[in-house]
Amino acid sequence: MPHENYHMTLAFVGAVAASQLPVMLKVGAAQKERAFSLTFDECKYWPKPGIIVAAARIVPAELQRLWRQLHRELAGYGWALESERLRPHVTLARKVSQPPVLQAMSAFDWRVRDFCLMRSDTSGVRSAYTVVDTWSLLDSAEEA
């Protein structure tokens, strides 16, 4: 997977009509959560989607609140979200049909200071992601 495609999905909504985009932008802009650090500390193979991921075993409270609020607000506008629980991960490889022998990975920290709405195009040979809008999370000195 090319490094420019690395991301962590907070809410997957599927196809969005152009008329729905203003609502998505409104929901994103309304979020008021503090920045946080996330430690990815294990490599896993998920057979059902056929992917290898770097996963975070510990979910920071700020990430849990942001995820919960986004899901609540999007569901209020009628989006049926696919994820029932938060499993922070970054996909490293797709279309892995055989369970690999995974090596222990060195943990790495990701300082999360913002989040964005992304458009994905999976029609080509490989997926392409485009940032539609980005919203900053609050500094620790700001009030949530």
Backbone torsions as a table, in degrees:
resi	resn	phi	psi	omega
1	MET	NA	128.9	-179.4
2	PRO	-66.7	142.0	-175.9
3	HIS	-59.3	-28.8	179.8
4	GLU	-68.2	-13.0	177.6
5	ASN	-95.6	-2.0	178.8
6	TYR	-65.0	129.8	178.2
7	HIS	-163.0	166.3	173.9
8	MET	-121.7	123.0	-177.2
9	THR	-83.1	127.1	174.9
10	LEU	-91.9	-37.4	-179.4
11	ALA	-152.6	118.4	177.0
12	PHE	-97.4	117.5	-176.0
13	VAL	-107.9	-6.9	-178.9
14	GLY	76.9	-155.4	-178.0
15	ALA	-67.0	136.6	-179.8
16	VAL	-124.9	124.7	177.3
17	ALA	-68.6	150.1	179.5
18	ALA	-55.1	-33.6	-179.6
19	SER	-69.0	-20.0	179.9
20	GLN	-89.9	-13.1	-176.0
21	LEU	-58.5	-41.9	178.7
22	PRO	-58.1	-35.6	178.2
23	VAL	-67.3	-43.4	177.5
24	MET	-58.8	-43.2	179.8
25	LEU	-65.9	-38.7	177.8
26	LYS	-63.4	-44.9	179.7
27	VAL	-62.4	-45.7	179.4
28	GLY	-61.0	-45.7	-177.8
29	ALA	-67.3	-22.9	-176.9
30	ALA	-79.2	-11.0	-175.1
31	GLN	-73.5	134.6	-179.1
32	LYS	-132.2	78.7	179.3
33	GLU	-124.3	154.6	179.5
34	ARG	-76.9	151.5	172.5
35	ALA	-62.8	157.9	-177.1
36	PHE	-154.6	167.7	173.5
37	SER	-109.3	143.9	-179.5
38	LEU	-128.2	128.7	-179.3
39	THR	-104.7	119.3	174.4
40	PHE	-91.6	118.7	-169.1
41	ASP	-132.7	10.1	174.6
42	GLU	-152.2	147.0	176.6
43	CYS	-102.7	131.5	-176.3
44	LYS	-136.1	154.4	172.1
45	TYR	-109.8	124.8	176.0
46	TRP	-107.8	107.1	-172.3
47	PRO	-66.5	-37.5	-175.4
48	LYS	-60.5	-49.1	175.0
49	PRO	-84.7	-9.4	-179.7
50	GLY	67.9	48.1	-177.8
51	ILE	-129.5	156.2	170.6
52	ILE	-110.3	131.7	-175.7
53	VAL	-129.1	154.5	163.4
54	ALA	-95.2	121.9	-174.0
55	ALA	-116.2	154.4	176.0
56	ALA	-106.9	122.7	179.5
57	ARG	-76.0	-32.7	-178.0
58	ILE	-106.7	128.3	-179.9
59	VAL	-101.9	114.8	177.5
60	PRO	-61.0	147.2	-179.0
61	ALA	-57.9	-37.3	-179.3
62	GLU	-63.2	-41.6	178.3
63	LEU	-66.6	-42.7	179.4
64	GLN	-60.7	-44.0	179.3
65	ARG	-65.1	-44.0	179.5
66	LEU	-61.1	-46.5	179.9
67	TRP	-60.6	-47.8	-178.3
68	ARG	-62.2	-44.9	-178.7
69	GLN	-65.7	-44.1	177.5
70	LEU	-59.4	-45.8	-179.2
71	HIS	-64.2	-41.8	179.9
72	ARG	-62.3	-47.8	-176.9
73	GLU	-68.8	-41.6	178.8
74	LEU	-65.3	-40.1	177.1
75	ALA	-62.9	-34.6	177.4
76	GLY	-63.2	-23.8	176.5
77	TYR	-96.6	7.7	173.4
78	GLY	97.3	3.1	177.8
79	TRP	-78.8	128.7	175.7
80	ALA	-92.8	103.7	-175.2
81	LEU	-83.0	145.9	-174.2
82	GLU	-79.1	-25.3	-172.3
83	SER	-93.2	127.9	178.1
84	GLU	-91.5	-23.1	178.6
85	ARG	-147.2	156.1	-178.1
86	LEU	-81.5	123.4	174.9
87	ARG	-129.6	85.9	-175.4
88	PRO	-60.6	125.7	-179.8
89	HIS	-159.4	160.4	171.8
90	VAL	-123.1	125.4	179.9
91	THR	-74.2	127.4	-179.9
92	LEU	-100.7	-32.2	-179.6
93	ALA	-149.8	141.5	178.4
94	ARG	-114.8	164.7	175.9
95	LYS	57.1	43.9	177.2
96	VAL	-96.0	107.5	-172.8
97	SER	-88.8	-24.2	180.0
98	GLN	-108.2	135.8	176.0
99	PRO	-60.5	120.1	-178.9
100	PRO	-82.6	164.9	170.5
101	VAL	-87.8	109.1	-175.8
102	LEU	-89.8	138.5	176.2
103	GLN	-92.0	156.8	173.6
104	ALA	-63.4	141.6	-180.0
105	MET	-109.8	152.9	173.7
106	SER	-79.1	129.3	-179.9
107	ALA	-63.4	148.5	173.6
108	PHE	-139.3	147.3	-179.7
109	ASP	-99.4	142.9	176.6
110	TRP	-123.1	115.4	176.6
111	ARG	-83.4	111.6	-176.2
112	VAL	-95.5	111.4	-177.4
113	ARG	-111.6	-13.4	179.7
114	ASP	-156.1	171.4	174.7
115	PHE	-143.0	162.4	-174.5
116	CYS	-143.6	163.7	171.1
117	LEU	-96.3	125.9	-178.5
118	MET	-119.9	147.4	173.8
119	ARG	-106.3	132.4	177.9
120	SER	-112.6	143.5	175.9
121	ASP	-123.6	109.7	-177.7
122	THR	-106.5	16.7	-176.6
123	SER	-80.0	-19.3	-177.6
124	GLY	-89.9	-168.4	179.2
125	VAL	-62.8	-38.4	175.3
126	ARG	-134.4	155.8	-177.5
127	SER	-66.6	146.3	175.3
128	ALA	-126.8	137.3	-178.0
129	TYR	-119.3	137.0	178.8
130	THR	-125.7	131.3	177.3
131	VAL	-77.9	125.6	178.6
132	VAL	-90.3	-44.5	177.0
133	ASP	-158.8	155.9	-178.8
134	THR	-130.3	141.5	178.5
135	TRP	-127.4	134.0	179.5
136	SER	-80.0	143.4	170.3
137	LEU	-85.1	163.3	-176.8
138	LEU	-74.5	145.1	170.6
139	ASP	-68.4	160.2	179.9
140	SER	-62.5	-23.0	-179.7
141	ALA	-81.3	-15.4	-179.2
142	GLU	-86.5	157.1	177.9
143	GLU	-88.7	137.0	177.4
144	ALA	-80.0	NA	NA
